[in-house]
Amino acid sequence: MKRIILFSVLSLLLSATIGCEKDEKKTIDKELLGTWKCIGFGNTVTDKIKPIEPQSCEKCYTITYKENGTLLGTSAFVNMKMNYSIIADRIVFDKKYMLTDIGEVGDGDEFRHYITRDKNKFLIKENKLLIFYTKTEYLLFKFIK
């Protein structure tokens, strides 16, 4: 009988420990907050960056992470608003809204598709933000303000 009780208690403790570790919401990384401008599409295998087009548009391809969990973004022509949270090293979106929906130019469709994917892994280094949309491909951003 003692063995059954001991086994039950150990099983409960083990399952409680394992269940609590995954998907813990992380506080929003202060480094992530602010406005970022996408400068290109990167690849960790080739180490090449393909510049995003059109490059001449100052307001295009920007995203702003706010402390209240809101992300505001602009592709070439489409304004976006999303609610986000951080789980481990991933950006998770709760709701996505396209505030304008008119035809894109350049890399607008591709940018919008990749930036709104759920559970994108991200990395910040040297005032650059990398948002991965595959294991080796990412959008590269520079910090604006």
Sequence and secondary structure as in RCSB ss.txt:
>XXXX:A:sequence
MKRIILFSVLSLLLSATIGCEKDEKKTIDKELLGTWKCIGFGNTVTDKIKPIEPQSCEKCYTITYKENGTLLGTS
AFVNMKMNYSIIADRIVFDKKYMLTDIGEVGDGDEFRHYITRDKNKFLIKENKLLIFYTKTEYLLFKFIK
>XXXX:A:secstr
 HHHHHHHHHHHHHHHHHHHHTT EE   TTT EEEEEEEEEETTT  EEE S SS SSTTEEEE TTSEEEEE 
SS EEEEEEEEETTEEEEEEEEES      TTHHHHHHHHT TTEEEEEETTEEEEESSSSEEEEEEE  
